């Protein structure tokens, strides 16, 4: 379970960095919400 949490945290960091790179405001698309949506599918 801790491994999954670690993986999700790394995924969140990746999304956060990607949004930063694209210049999209973080408040516009919260990384946690994105990860939550993708993991729920």
SULSULTA-V384778 format. One record per run of one state. SS is the DSSP state (2 for helix, 1 for strand, 0 for the rest). FROM is the first residue (numbers start at 0). LEN is the number of residues. Records with the same first field share a line. If there is no record, write none. Layout:
# SULSULTA-V384778
SS->FROM-LEN, FROM-LEN
This chain:
# SULSULTA-V384778
0->0-1, 22-3, 28-2, 40-1
2->1-21, 25-3, 30-10
